Amino acid sequence: MREIFHQELSQLGADLESMAHQVATAVERAAESLRHGDIIVAEQVIDADERINDLQRDIDDLCVMLLARQQPVAGDLRHVLSALRVAQTLERQGDLARHVAAIARGRYPEPPAPEPVLGLLLQMADLAVRAGRDVARLIETRDLGLAKTIEAGDSKLDALHRRSFQMILDPAHELSRQQVIDAVLLGRFLERFGDHSTSVARRVAYLVSGASLPETHDNEDADALHRR
């Protein structure tokens, strides 16, 4: 019975790794669609989000089954609960990548914002891509050095997000009403992607060390809003 339990824990870990890699691919393609106005890539991101959602539901079901049937304690319980929360966070990141791709698709063949606003948003997208890749590697390796790298990248994303408002509100850039809306939403989606990456990093750190999690800026109400 114990051997079966550990096999199921291994499957849980493999599913989580797969989900993290799918999310990393989604945000990379979303950034590509934003940079090049590639409607085909944008459609791929939107279609792939359903597969991420399916995998999150599978992980949820497996976690609930393990909790109900095995009643794990100590480190095993921490493993299952952490996987449950990380999968939920990764699913939200997949939604955010889809939102970015949807804006790129919706404005095709024009970019959603003019320069230099678009350039700043692309810098944010590049940081989000790096965060997605780092999260996938962190879940594979549990290298806590990566967790610190992810947090540092999130701080850079936050700084660029604040700067984006200054650009958007600067009348010299002459943004249309639709461009203002798109730029604000893109900045918010990318900034939230970084926040969720930090959330995953802290949960993995908790899984590895067992230490209490520091307070995060994760806001469940905001999550619910931005999933729509």
N, CA, C and O of each residue as an XYZ file, in Angstrom:
912
protein
N       0.829     -1.205      0.000
C       0.000      0.000      0.000
C       0.866      1.259      0.000
O       0.574      2.234     -0.692
N       1.934      1.215      0.788
C       2.834      2.362      0.860
C       3.540      2.573     -0.469
O       3.782      3.710     -0.873
N       3.871      1.484     -1.151
C       4.544      1.588     -2.441
C       3.623      2.265     -3.463
O       4.069      3.093     -4.257
N       2.340      1.908     -3.435
C       1.378      2.541     -4.335
C       1.277      4.029     -4.035
O       1.205      4.850     -4.950
N       1.272      4.373     -2.748
C       1.196      5.771     -2.348
C       2.357      6.571     -2.913
O       2.164      7.672     -3.427
N       3.564      6.021     -2.819
C       4.733      6.742     -3.327
C       4.719      6.820     -4.853
O       5.214      7.791     -5.425
N       4.164      5.818     -5.512
C       4.006      5.891     -6.963
C       3.052      7.018     -7.350
O       3.281      7.737     -8.322
N       1.993      7.156     -6.581
C       1.025      8.225     -6.845
C       1.628      9.596     -6.553
O       1.341     10.560     -7.263
N       2.457      9.696     -5.520
C       3.160     10.952     -5.258
C       4.107     11.294     -6.408
O       4.232     12.458     -6.788
N       4.769     10.284     -6.957
C       5.657     10.508     -8.100
C       4.872     10.984     -9.312
O       5.320     11.867    -10.043
N       3.692     10.391     -9.521
C       2.842     10.820    -10.633
C       2.389     12.264    -10.436
O       2.315     13.041    -11.388
N       2.091     12.609     -9.189
C       1.693     13.979     -8.872
C       2.809     14.957     -9.231
O       2.563     16.011     -9.817
N       4.042     14.591     -8.867
C       5.174     15.443     -9.190
C       5.387     15.577    -10.685
O       5.689     16.664    -11.179
N       5.229     14.466    -11.415
C       5.406     14.493    -12.872
C       4.335     15.354    -13.538
O       4.629     16.100    -14.472
N       3.098     15.252    -13.061
C       2.014     16.072    -13.625
C       2.268     17.554    -13.371
O       2.000     18.391    -14.233
N       2.780     17.872    -12.198
C       3.055     19.264    -11.864
C       4.172     19.820    -12.755
O       4.096     20.958    -13.219
N       5.203     19.013    -12.987
C       6.286     19.433    -13.881
C       5.759     19.674    -15.288
O       6.108     20.666    -15.929
N       4.917     18.762    -15.764
C       4.340     18.906    -17.103
C       3.512     20.187    -17.197
O       3.593     20.917    -18.185
N       2.733     20.446    -16.180
C       1.893     21.646    -16.181
C       2.748     22.911    -16.197
O       2.440     23.859    -16.920
N       3.820     22.930    -15.404
C       4.699     24.100    -15.353
C       5.356     24.344    -16.713
O       5.499     25.491    -17.137
N       5.753     23.275    -17.393
C       6.364     23.434    -18.721
C       5.340     23.932    -19.734
O       5.675     24.734    -20.605
N       4.104     23.469    -19.631
C       3.059     23.953    -20.542
C       2.778     25.434    -20.319
O       2.556     26.178    -21.275
N       2.787     25.858    -19.067
C       2.583     27.272    -18.761
C       3.749     28.106    -19.298
O       3.543     29.184    -19.856
N       4.974     27.600    -19.126
C       6.145     28.326    -19.633
C       6.059     28.477    -21.155
O       6.380     29.536    -21.693
N       5.630     27.425    -21.843
C       5.462     27.501    -23.294
C       4.358     28.489    -23.665
O       4.485     29.240    -24.632
N       3.276     28.481    -22.889
C       2.153     29.383    -23.174
C       2.568     30.840    -23.085
O       2.242     31.629    -23.972
N       3.286     31.213    -22.024
C       3.660     32.625    -21.889
C       4.727     32.996    -22.914
O       4.766     34.140    -23.368
N       5.589     32.057    -23.286
C       6.585     32.332    -24.327
C       5.893     32.610    -25.663
O       6.263     33.544    -26.374
N       4.893     31.798    -25.999
C       4.172     32.005    -27.258
C       3.296     33.254    -27.199
O       3.123     33.943    -28.205
N       2.749     33.542    -26.032
C       1.969     34.768    -25.893
C       2.847     35.992    -26.142
O       2.433     36.937    -26.814
N       4.063     35.965    -25.594
C       5.002     37.066    -25.822
C       5.374     37.171    -27.297
O       5.511     38.269    -27.836
N       5.535     36.017    -27.942
C       5.849     36.007    -29.376
C       4.706     36.615    -30.190
O       4.941     37.393    -31.114
N       3.478     36.259    -29.844
C       2.331     36.805    -30.582
C       2.226     38.309    -30.381
O       1.824     39.036    -31.289
N       2.588     38.772    -29.192
C       2.557     40.208    -28.904
C       3.647     40.940    -29.671
O       3.424     42.029    -30.200
N       4.817     40.336    -29.727
C       5.966     40.982    -30.386
C       5.799     41.033    -31.908
O       6.111     42.048    -32.532
N       5.310     39.949    -32.502
C       5.279     39.843    -33.956
C       3.872     39.967    -34.550
O       3.710     39.908    -35.769
N       2.854     40.138    -33.700
C       1.493     40.190    -34.213
C       1.107     38.906    -34.921
O       0.416     38.928    -35.939
N       1.566     37.766    -34.362
C       1.353     36.462    -35.004
C       0.033     35.873    -34.518
O      -0.059     35.377    -33.395
N      -0.973     35.932    -35.362
C      -2.303     35.489    -34.962
C      -2.377     33.973    -34.796
O      -3.151     33.473    -33.980
N      -1.569     33.237    -35.572
C      -1.570     31.775    -35.466
C      -1.020     31.337    -34.114
O      -1.581     30.453    -33.466
N       0.079     31.958    -33.689
C       0.659     31.639    -32.386
C      -0.312     32.026    -31.276
O      -0.459     31.294    -30.297
N      -0.969     33.164    -31.420
C      -1.957     33.585    -30.416
C      -3.064     32.550    -30.275
O      -3.477     32.223    -29.162
N      -3.542     32.035    -31.399
C      -4.583     31.005    -31.361
C      -4.085     29.739    -30.671
O      -4.842     29.082    -29.956
N      -2.827     29.399    -30.881
C      -2.256     28.216    -30.236
C      -2.256     28.360    -28.716
O      -2.551     27.407    -27.995
N      -1.924     29.553    -28.239
C      -1.925     29.811    -26.795
C      -3.338     29.661    -26.238
O      -3.544     29.028    -25.203
N      -4.297     30.245    -26.930
C      -5.688     30.203    -26.460
C      -6.199     28.766    -26.431
O      -6.855     28.359    -25.473
N      -5.900     27.996    -27.478
C      -6.344     26.600    -27.526
C      -5.653     25.756    -26.459
O      -6.281     24.888    -25.852
N      -4.356     26.006    -26.226
C      -3.590     25.190    -25.276
C      -4.026     25.412    -23.839
O      -3.769     24.565    -22.983
N      -4.681     26.531    -23.554
C      -5.079     26.798    -22.171
C      -6.048     25.750    -21.650
O      -6.046     25.450    -20.457
N      -6.868     25.193    -22.515
C      -7.809     24.160    -22.062
C      -7.071     22.912    -21.599
O      -7.515     22.235    -20.672
N      -5.948     22.606    -22.237
C      -5.150     21.445    -21.804
C      -4.531     21.700    -20.429
O      -4.440     20.793    -19.601
N      -4.110     22.940    -20.199
C      -3.589     23.298    -18.873
C      -4.692     23.164    -17.827
O      -4.462     22.654    -16.730
N      -5.884     23.625    -18.175
C      -7.013     23.506    -17.250
C      -7.338     22.048    -16.948
O      -7.623     21.695    -15.804
N      -7.294     21.200    -17.978
C      -7.575     19.771    -17.782
C      -6.556     19.141    -16.840
O      -6.907     18.342    -15.973
N      -5.287     19.512    -17.021
C      -4.248     18.941    -16.178
C      -4.402     19.406    -14.733
O      -4.163     18.640    -13.799
N      -4.801     20.661    -14.555
C      -5.028     21.157    -13.188
C      -6.161     20.393    -12.510
O      -6.081     20.090    -11.320
N      -7.205     20.085    -13.257
C      -8.305     19.308    -12.685
C      -7.852     17.898    -12.324
O      -8.266     17.352    -11.302
N      -6.997     17.305    -13.169
C      -6.466     15.968    -12.870
C      -5.636     15.986    -11.585
O      -5.739     15.082    -10.755
N      -4.811     17.028    -11.433
C      -3.988     17.152    -10.231
C      -4.870     17.348     -9.001
O      -4.621     16.750     -7.954
N      -5.885     18.175     -9.125
C      -6.823     18.378     -8.014
C      -7.450     17.053     -7.589
O      -7.511     16.732     -6.403
N      -7.913     16.292     -8.575
C      -8.564     15.010     -8.277
C      -7.601     14.054     -7.580
O      -7.974     13.373     -6.625
N      -6.354     14.006     -8.067
C      -5.366     13.117     -7.465
C      -5.055     13.547     -6.037
O      -4.933     12.701     -5.151
N      -4.924     14.844     -5.803
C      -4.638     15.340     -4.457
C      -5.782     14.999     -3.494
O      -5.544     14.541     -2.376
N      -6.997     15.223     -3.928
C      -8.151     14.918     -3.074
C      -8.203     13.432     -2.770
O      -8.480     13.035     -1.639
N      -7.938     12.609     -3.778
C      -7.938     11.163     -3.568
C      -6.853     10.749     -2.573
O      -7.091      9.908     -1.707
N      -5.670     11.335     -2.697
C      -4.581     11.002     -1.774
C      -4.911     11.426     -0.353
O      -4.630     10.698      0.599
N      -5.507     12.602     -0.211
C      -5.868     13.079      1.128
C      -6.947     12.194      1.752
O      -6.898     11.887      2.943
N      -7.915     11.792      0.941
C      -9.026     11.008      1.481
C      -8.634      9.566      1.763
O      -9.032      8.990      2.776
N      -7.842      8.981      0.849
C      -7.558      7.550      0.967
C      -6.332      7.265      1.822
O      -6.311      6.296      2.581
N      -5.309      8.112      1.697
C      -4.039      7.834      2.368
C      -3.886      8.593      3.684
O      -3.125      8.170      4.554
N      -4.601      9.710      3.838
C      -4.493     10.542      5.028
C      -3.023     10.803      5.395
O      -2.579     10.456      6.489
N      -2.280     11.416      4.472
C      -0.853     11.643      4.708
C      -0.606     12.604      5.860
O      -1.461     13.422      6.198
N       0.567     12.493      6.453
C       0.965     13.376      7.544
C       2.366     13.912      7.250
O       3.058     13.441      6.347
N       2.763     14.919      8.049
C       4.114     15.494      8.006
C       4.513     15.869      6.577
O       3.786     16.594      5.899
N       5.681     15.371      6.116
C       6.213     15.772      4.823
C       5.321     15.379      3.662
O       5.207     16.124      2.689
N       4.683     14.215      3.751
C       3.797     13.782      2.665
C       2.578     14.695      2.554
O       2.135     15.018      1.451
N       2.049     15.101      3.682
C       0.912     16.024      3.670
C       1.323     17.366      3.071
O       0.584     17.955      2.282
N       2.496     17.841      3.447
C       3.011     19.098      2.908
C       3.172     18.994      1.389
O       2.886     19.948      0.665
N       3.623     17.853      0.919
C       3.814     17.607     -0.511
C       2.483     17.712     -1.255
O       2.392     18.394     -2.276
N       1.464     17.044     -0.749
C       0.169     17.028     -1.428
C      -0.480     18.408     -1.408
O      -0.978     18.876     -2.432
N      -0.476     19.057     -0.253
C      -1.110     20.375     -0.153
C      -0.376     21.412     -0.997
O      -1.001     22.270     -1.620
N       0.949     21.329     -1.015
C       1.717     22.269     -1.834
C       1.416     22.058     -3.313
O       1.267     23.025     -4.059
N       1.325     20.801     -3.743
C       1.012     20.505     -5.142
C      -0.356     21.046     -5.517
O      -0.541     21.577     -6.612
N      -1.310     20.913     -4.614
C      -2.668     21.408     -4.857
C      -2.659     22.914     -5.099
O      -3.277     23.399     -6.047
N      -1.961     23.649     -4.244
C      -1.929     25.106     -4.373
C      -1.094     25.556     -5.573
O      -1.460     26.509     -6.261
N       0.015     24.880     -5.822
C       0.854     25.259     -6.959
C       0.105     25.039     -8.269
O       0.186     25.871     -9.173
N      -0.620     23.930     -8.381
C      -1.388     23.665     -9.596
C      -2.432     24.751     -9.832
O      -2.638     25.177    -10.969
N      -3.084     25.197     -8.778
C      -4.067     26.269     -8.910
C      -3.403     27.560     -9.406
O      -3.962     28.277    -10.236
N      -2.221     27.841     -8.892
C      -1.511     29.056     -9.300
C      -1.042     28.955    -10.748
O      -1.142     29.923    -11.502
N      -0.532     27.792    -11.138
C      -0.110     27.591    -12.524
C      -1.289     27.739    -13.489
O      -1.137     28.279    -14.585
N      -2.452     27.261    -13.079
C      -3.639     27.388    -13.934
C      -3.970     28.860    -14.162
O      -4.342     29.253    -15.268
N      -3.833     29.669    -13.119
C      -4.072     31.109    -13.269
C      -3.049     31.731    -14.213
O      -3.384     32.613    -15.003
N      -1.811     31.275    -14.132
C      -0.793     31.792    -15.048
C      -1.127     31.434    -16.492
O      -0.909     32.232    -17.404
N      -1.653     30.233    -16.694
C      -2.088     29.864    -18.036
C      -3.189     30.783    -18.540
O      -3.201     31.162    -19.711
N      -4.117     31.143    -17.654
C      -5.173     32.089    -18.012
C      -4.586     33.437    -18.416
O      -5.036     34.049    -19.385
N      -3.581     33.896    -17.671
C      -2.974     35.194    -17.963
C      -2.265     35.184    -19.311
O      -2.342     36.158    -20.061
N      -1.572     34.089    -19.622
C      -0.940     33.964    -20.941
C      -1.999     34.001    -22.040
O      -1.796     34.620    -23.085
N      -3.126     33.337    -21.800
C      -4.219     33.351    -22.772
C      -4.758     34.770    -22.959
O      -5.045     35.180    -24.083
N      -4.895     35.519    -21.864
C      -5.395     36.894    -21.963
C      -4.465     37.758    -22.816
O      -4.929     38.552    -23.634
N      -3.146     37.601    -22.623
C      -2.181     38.362    -23.423
C      -2.329     38.014    -24.901
O      -2.357     38.898    -25.757
N      -2.423     36.717    -25.191
C      -2.568     36.276    -26.584
C      -3.874     36.776    -27.184
O      -3.926     37.125    -28.364
N      -4.924     36.812    -26.379
C      -6.222     37.268    -26.880
C      -6.171     38.738    -27.289
O      -6.792     39.124    -28.279
N      -5.443     39.558    -26.542
C      -5.314     40.972    -26.911
C      -4.504     41.096    -28.202
O      -4.854     41.876    -29.088
N      -3.417     40.320    -28.304
C      -2.614     40.353    -29.535
C      -3.462     39.941    -30.737
O      -3.370     40.552    -31.802
N      -4.283     38.912    -30.570
C      -5.151     38.452    -31.657
C      -6.224     39.484    -31.974
O      -6.530     39.731    -33.140
N      -6.789     40.082    -30.941
C      -7.892     41.013    -31.142
C      -7.508     42.281    -31.887
O      -8.360     42.909    -32.516
N      -6.228     42.671    -31.826
C      -5.794     43.906    -32.484
C      -5.122     43.639    -33.839
O      -4.760     44.578    -34.549
N      -4.959     42.373    -34.191
C      -4.319     42.017    -35.464
C      -5.023     42.727    -36.630
O      -6.253     42.769    -36.661
N      -4.260     43.292    -37.601
C      -2.804     43.194    -37.786
C      -2.023     44.329    -37.122
O      -0.807     44.421    -37.291
N      -2.706     45.188    -36.374
C      -2.018     46.287    -35.702
C      -1.520     45.847    -34.327
O      -2.111     44.954    -33.719
N      -0.440     46.459    -33.824
C      -0.017     46.174    -32.443
C      -1.010     46.809    -31.474
O      -1.676     47.781    -31.828
N      -1.120     46.279    -30.261
C      -2.082     46.819    -29.303
C      -1.702     48.196    -28.758
O      -2.549     48.891    -28.197
N      -0.444     48.596    -28.916
C       0.000     49.906    -28.424
C       1.165     50.376    -29.292
O       1.893     49.551    -29.845
N       1.352     51.698    -29.419
C       2.473     52.219    -30.197
C       3.758     52.212    -29.360
O       3.726     52.009    -28.147
N       4.864     52.434    -30.028
C       6.117     52.651    -29.307
C       6.077     54.038    -28.653
O       5.440     54.946    -29.187
N       6.742     54.216    -27.513
C       7.590     53.271    -26.786
C       6.832     52.398    -25.775
O       7.436     51.598    -25.060
N       5.499     52.564    -25.725
C       4.730     51.777    -24.754
C       4.846     50.293    -25.060
O       5.029     49.479    -24.155
N       4.738     49.938    -26.353
C       4.836     48.526    -26.725
C       6.189     47.958    -26.315
O       6.262     46.831    -25.825
N       7.249     48.716    -26.506
C       8.580     48.235    -26.134
C       8.683     47.917    -24.655
O       9.304     46.926    -24.274
N       8.080     48.747    -23.822
C       8.112     48.496    -22.383
C       7.294     47.246    -22.044
O       7.706     46.437    -21.212
N       6.143     47.092    -22.686
C       5.327     45.894    -22.459
C       6.064     44.632    -22.894
O       5.928     43.582    -22.267
N       6.840     44.736    -23.964
C       7.623     43.586    -24.415
C       8.746     43.250    -23.433
O       9.099     42.083    -23.262
N       9.304     44.282    -22.789
C      10.280     44.007    -21.723
C       9.627     43.232    -20.581
O      10.217     42.304    -20.027
N       8.395     43.627    -20.238
C       7.667     42.902    -19.208
C       7.384     41.472    -19.653
O       7.486     40.536    -18.861
N       7.027     41.308    -20.923
C       6.749     39.968    -21.445
C       7.994     39.093    -21.380
O       7.905     37.907    -21.059
N       9.150     39.668    -21.682
C      10.397     38.896    -21.618
C      10.688     38.433    -20.191
O      11.144     37.309    -19.978
N      10.424     39.298    -19.223
C      10.618     38.915    -17.821
C       9.629     37.833    -17.416
O       9.975     36.930    -16.654
N       8.403     37.915    -17.916
C       7.412     36.875    -17.621
C       7.843     35.541    -18.222
O       7.680     34.496    -17.592
N       8.389     35.568    -19.429
C       8.885     34.336    -20.064
C       9.995     33.720    -19.222
O      10.012     32.512    -18.985
N      10.922     34.563    -18.772
C      12.011     34.065    -17.932
C      11.473     33.469    -16.639
O      11.952     32.432    -16.181
N      10.471     34.128    -16.047
C       9.874     33.613    -14.816
C       9.217     32.258    -15.050
O       9.351     31.347    -14.233
N       8.505     32.127    -16.173
C       7.860     30.849    -16.481
C       8.857     29.720    -16.614
O       8.624     28.615    -16.123
N       9.972     29.996    -17.278
C      11.010     28.969    -17.434
C      11.648     28.623    -16.087
O      11.902     27.455    -15.791
N      11.901     29.652    -15.276
C      12.518     29.421    -13.974
C      11.594     28.626    -13.052
O      12.053     27.772    -12.294
N      10.295     28.908    -13.118
C       9.344     28.157    -12.295
C       9.347     26.687    -12.702
O       9.348     25.803    -11.845
N       9.349     26.425    -14.005
C       9.370     25.037    -14.467
C      10.625     24.326    -13.974
O      10.554     23.182    -13.525
N      11.774     24.995    -14.054
C      13.016     24.370    -13.567
C      13.008     24.209    -12.061
O      13.524     23.220    -11.538
N      12.427     25.172    -11.356
C      12.355     25.093     -9.898
C      11.523     23.889     -9.460
O      11.908     23.176     -8.534
N      10.399     23.659    -10.112
C       9.555     22.527     -9.751
C      10.272     21.212    -10.033
O      10.087     20.235     -9.307
N      11.090     21.183    -11.084
C      11.868     19.980    -11.400
C      12.994     19.746    -10.403
O      13.185     18.629     -9.922
N      13.737     20.803    -10.096
C      14.984     20.658     -9.344
C      14.873     20.985     -7.867
O      15.671     20.512     -7.058
N      13.868     21.806     -7.510
C      13.711     22.323     -6.145
C      14.962     23.069     -5.679
O      15.336     23.025     -4.508
N      15.581     23.740     -6.613
C      16.769     24.553     -6.336
C      16.312     25.893     -5.767
O      15.742     26.715     -6.483
N      16.564     26.110     -4.480
C      16.059     27.319     -3.835
C      16.765     28.574     -4.328
O      16.272     29.682     -4.116
N      17.911     28.414     -4.982
C      18.541     29.573     -5.616
C      17.651     30.140     -6.715
O      17.605     31.353     -6.919
N      16.945     29.263     -7.422
C      16.013     29.711     -8.448
C      14.847     30.485     -7.839
O      14.338     31.432     -8.438
N      14.433     30.075     -6.650
C      13.337     30.781     -5.976
C      13.714     32.242     -5.747
O      12.886     33.134     -5.935
N      14.956     32.488     -5.344
C      15.408     33.871     -5.140
C      15.477     34.632     -6.462
O      15.151     35.817     -6.526
N      15.908     33.933     -7.518
C      15.959     34.560     -8.840
C      14.578     34.981     -9.302
O      14.409     36.058     -9.875
N      13.583     34.127     -9.053
C      12.205     34.423     -9.450
C      11.690     35.653     -8.710
O      11.046     36.515     -9.308
N      11.972     35.735     -7.410
C      11.524     36.903     -6.639
C      12.179     38.183     -7.143
O      11.532     39.226     -7.224
N      13.467     38.100     -7.483
C      14.170     39.285     -7.995
C      13.572     39.727     -9.329
O      13.413     40.922     -9.577
N      13.241     38.760    -10.184
C      12.615     39.086    -11.463
C      11.251     39.723    -11.289
O      10.863     40.602    -12.058
N      10.526     39.276    -10.273
C       9.210     39.851    -10.002
C       9.330     41.315     -9.591
O       8.491     42.136     -9.962
N      10.363     41.643     -8.832
C      10.584     43.042     -8.450
C      10.828     43.918     -9.678
O      10.364     45.057     -9.735
N      11.555     43.386    -10.655
C      11.797     44.133    -11.895
C      10.492     44.320    -12.677
O      10.240     45.380    -13.250
N       9.673     43.268    -12.686
C       8.379     43.370    -13.363
C       7.498     44.436    -12.711
O       6.833     45.214    -13.395
N       7.505     44.456    -11.386
C       6.714     45.456    -10.662
C       7.170     46.869    -11.013
O       6.351     47.768    -11.200
N       8.492     47.053    -11.098
C       9.028     48.377    -11.422
C       8.616     48.804    -12.833
O       8.239     49.955    -13.049
N       8.687     47.874    -13.793
C       8.274     48.192    -15.155
C       6.773     48.464    -15.220
O       6.323     49.312    -15.991
N       6.012     47.749    -14.415
C       4.567     47.968    -14.396
C       4.248     49.391    -13.933
O       3.408     50.072    -14.521
N       4.930     49.829    -12.873
C       4.713     51.203    -12.408
C       5.104     52.214    -13.484
O       4.437     53.230    -13.677
N       6.193     51.913    -14.176
C       6.650     52.822    -15.222
C       5.666     52.860    -16.397
O       5.522     53.885    -17.063
N       4.998     51.743    -16.641
C       4.060     51.688    -17.762
C       2.929     52.696    -17.593
O       2.464     53.269    -18.579
N       2.479     52.922    -16.357
C       1.407     53.884    -16.130
C       1.854     55.300    -16.500
O       1.086     56.083    -17.057
N       3.103     55.606    -16.182
C       3.614     56.927    -16.539
C       3.598     57.114    -18.057
O       3.225     58.177    -18.554
N       4.005     56.077    -18.785
C       4.023     56.160    -20.248
C       2.612     56.266    -20.814
O       2.337     57.084    -21.692
N       1.722     55.421    -20.291
C       0.354     55.384    -20.820
C      -0.347     56.722    -20.613
O      -1.112     57.164    -21.471
N      -0.090     57.366    -19.477
C      -0.756     58.623    -19.142
C      -0.068     59.844    -19.758
O      -0.605     60.950    -19.697
N       1.106     59.655    -20.346
C       1.835     60.767    -20.955
C       1.144     61.167    -22.268
O       1.117     60.366    -23.203
N       0.587     62.379    -22.364
C      -0.136     62.769    -23.584
C       0.745     62.809    -24.824
O       0.240     62.799    -25.946
N       2.054     62.853    -24.628
C       2.958     62.896    -25.780
C       2.880     61.621    -26.616
O       3.240     61.629    -27.794
N       2.410     60.519    -26.011
C       2.376     59.248    -26.730
C       1.085     59.049    -27.517
O       0.996     58.143    -28.345
N       0.086     59.889    -27.262
C      -1.125     59.948    -28.084
C      -1.775     58.573    -28.282
O      -1.999     58.155    -29.418
N      -2.070     57.889    -27.215
C      -2.746     56.605    -27.297
C      -4.249     56.810    -27.457
O      -4.835     57.700    -26.839
N      -4.861     55.980    -28.290
C      -6.315     55.997    -28.392
C      -6.916     55.381    -27.122
O      -6.201     54.791    -26.312
N      -8.216     55.521    -26.961
C      -8.869     54.952    -25.779
C      -8.671     53.433    -25.733
O      -8.397     52.871    -24.673
N      -8.811     52.773    -26.892
C      -8.629     51.316    -26.936
C      -7.189     50.937    -26.610
O      -6.950     49.945    -25.921
N      -6.241     51.707    -27.093
C      -4.830     51.410    -26.803
C      -4.522     51.576    -25.324
O      -3.738     50.811    -24.761
N      -5.135     52.573    -24.690
C      -4.951     52.756    -23.251
C      -5.471     51.522    -22.501
O      -4.802     50.994    -21.612
N      -6.661     51.080    -22.871
C      -7.250     49.906    -22.212
C      -6.368     48.684    -22.408
O      -6.083     47.962    -21.452
N      -5.930     48.445    -23.648
C      -5.106     47.269    -23.939
C      -3.779     47.323    -23.187
O      -3.335     46.321    -22.627
N      -3.149     48.502    -23.178
C      -1.849     48.622    -22.513
C      -1.971     48.412    -21.013
O      -1.126     47.755    -20.405
N      -3.015     48.967    -20.413
C      -3.227     48.778    -18.972
C      -3.461     47.307    -18.653
O      -2.896     46.772    -17.700
N      -4.301     46.655    -19.461
C      -4.585     45.236    -19.217
C      -3.344     44.372    -19.420
O      -3.073     43.481    -18.615
N      -2.596     44.625    -20.480
C      -1.388     43.832    -20.724
C      -0.397     43.989    -19.577
O       0.176     43.006    -19.107
N      -0.199     45.211    -19.132
C       0.703     45.430    -18.011
C       0.247     44.683    -16.772
O       1.054     44.080    -16.064
N      -1.059     44.727    -16.514
C      -1.596     44.040    -15.337
C      -1.456     42.530    -15.457
O      -1.066     41.868    -14.496
N      -1.770     41.979    -16.624
C      -1.662     40.531    -16.797
C      -0.223     40.050    -16.604
O       0.015     39.030    -15.957
N       0.727     40.783    -17.165
C       2.132     40.379    -17.065
C       2.649     40.557    -15.641
O       3.421     39.735    -15.148
N       2.223     41.629    -14.985
C       2.627     41.841    -13.589
C       2.077     40.745    -12.695
O       2.775     40.272    -11.798
N       0.828     40.329    -12.925
C       0.233     39.259    -12.133
C       0.924     37.932    -12.401
O       1.041     37.104    -11.497
N       1.383     37.719    -13.625
C       2.128     36.499    -13.934
C       3.367     36.419    -13.057
O       3.690     35.356    -12.527
N       4.061     37.542    -12.904
C       5.226     37.567    -12.028
C       4.867     37.327    -10.579
O       5.589     36.624     -9.872
N       3.750     37.907    -10.119
C       3.303     37.676     -8.743
C       3.054     36.187     -8.497
O       3.457     35.645     -7.467
N       2.392     35.537     -9.445
C       2.101     34.112     -9.285
C       3.381     33.274     -9.316
O       3.472     32.255     -8.631
N       4.359     33.697    -10.102
C       5.643     32.990    -10.114
C       6.297     33.041     -8.740
O       6.839     32.045     -8.260
N       6.239     34.212     -8.112
C       6.775     34.344     -6.764
C       6.002     33.476     -5.783
O       6.590     32.873     -4.885
N       4.693     33.413     -5.950
C       3.872     32.563     -5.083
C       4.301     31.101     -5.190
O       4.424     30.411     -4.178
N       4.529     30.630     -6.420
C       4.991     29.250     -6.610
C       6.359     29.061     -5.969
O       6.603     28.057     -5.300
N       7.256     30.034     -6.175
C       8.607     29.915     -5.614
C       8.562     29.776     -4.097
O       9.302     28.979     -3.519
N       7.696     30.549     -3.458
C       7.620     30.501     -2.000
C       6.996     29.187     -1.521
O       7.371     28.660     -0.474
N       6.054     28.672     -2.287
C       5.448     27.397     -1.892
C       6.424     26.242     -2.068
O       6.442     25.316     -1.257
N       7.228     26.290     -3.111
C       8.244     25.252     -3.289
C       9.289     25.353     -2.184
O       9.755     24.335     -1.672
N       9.658     26.580     -1.817
C      10.597     26.760     -0.712
C      10.032     26.163      0.578
O      10.756     25.543      1.358
N       8.744     26.357      0.786
C       8.074     25.778      1.956
C       8.085     24.253      1.889
O       8.306     23.579      2.895
N       7.845     23.723      0.701
C       7.856     22.273      0.530
C       9.223     21.690      0.859
O       9.328     20.646      1.503
N      10.272     22.379      0.407
C      11.633     21.875      0.606
C      12.079     22.031      2.054
O      12.656     21.108      2.630
N      11.815     23.202      2.649
C      12.375     23.503      3.969
C      11.418     23.235      5.119
O      11.845     22.988      6.246
N      10.117     23.285      4.832
C       9.132     23.140      5.898
C       8.958     24.395      6.727
O       8.162     24.413      7.665
N       9.698     25.454      6.390
C       9.589     26.710      7.137
C       8.298     27.414      6.753
O       7.758     27.205      5.667
N       7.809     28.256      7.668
C       6.587     29.005      7.391
C       6.797     29.915      6.201
O       7.874     30.483      6.019
N       5.766     30.049      5.395
C       5.830     30.923      4.240
C       5.812     32.381      4.661
O       5.034     32.755      5.539
N       6.657     33.218      4.053
C       6.522     34.652      4.291
C       5.243     35.147      3.661
O       4.689     34.511      2.764
N       4.779     36.283      4.136
C       3.548     36.854      3.595
C       3.749     37.196      2.140
O       4.774     37.768      1.770
N       2.760     36.846      1.289
C       2.834     37.153     -0.136
C       1.845     38.243     -0.467
O       0.969     38.580      0.330
N       2.006     38.801     -1.687
C       1.044     39.783     -2.161
C       0.012     39.106     -3.032
O      -0.639     39.754     -3.852
N      -0.143     37.793     -2.859
C      -1.169     37.054     -3.579
C      -2.531     37.438     -3.033
O      -2.758     37.373     -1.825
N      -3.426     37.831     -3.900
C      -4.744     38.277     -3.461
C      -5.788     37.442     -4.161
O      -5.955     37.539     -5.377
N      -6.505     36.609     -3.393
C      -7.422     35.671     -4.011
C      -8.566     36.383     -4.723
O      -9.025     35.916     -5.766
N      -9.036     37.511     -4.178
C     -10.106     38.227     -4.857
C      -9.647     38.759     -6.208
O     -10.373     38.710     -7.201
N      -8.410     39.272     -6.213
C      -7.866     39.767     -7.488
C      -7.699     38.630     -8.468
O      -7.953     38.796     -9.661
N      -7.271     37.468     -7.978
C      -7.135     36.301     -8.842
C      -8.462     35.983     -9.514
O      -8.518     35.751    -10.721
N      -9.523     35.974     -8.726
C     -10.841     35.638     -9.282
C     -11.242     36.646    -10.355
O     -11.811     36.281    -11.383
N     -10.938     37.918    -10.102
C     -11.278     38.955    -11.070
C     -10.523     38.767    -12.377
O     -11.112     38.857    -13.454
N      -9.215     38.504    -12.289
C      -8.395     38.468    -13.492
C      -8.509     37.153    -14.235
O      -7.982     37.035    -15.341
N      -9.180     36.155    -13.666
C      -9.423     34.928    -14.417
C     -10.570     35.116    -15.402
O     -10.741     34.298    -16.306
N     -11.348     36.161    -15.246
C     -12.490     36.378    -16.142
C     -12.026     37.047    -17.428
O     -12.840     37.315    -18.313
